[in-house]
Amino acid sequence: MSLADVLQTGKYTLIDVREPMELEMDGNIEGAQNIPLGEVEDRKDEILSIEGPVVLFCRSGNRSGKALEYLNSQGLKDGYNGGGWAELKSQL
């Protein structure tokens, strides 16, 4: 499935890998969990246990791409890079 297909289903978990101060300064997407990129490795079991598609995003898509690459290497089966938060928010 493509990211657009996943978003249309409405059944996914959003994870924002930006730092908490970025959310305060720039804004966020309601319902998204904040797991900063630096915590992804330590919290991988929590992320890998999520049922259904996981959509990662950040400011531009770079950090979420790194997080997705790492999580895929750890066994994540249904992960997507949502890209930048503002663009993703406009798609929701």
Buried (B, 14 or more C-beta within 10 A) or exposed (E): EEBEEBBEEEEBBBBBBBBEEBBEEEEBBEEBBBBBBEBBEEEBEEBBEBEEBBBBBBBBBBBBBBBBEBBEEEEBEBBBBBBBBEEBBEEB
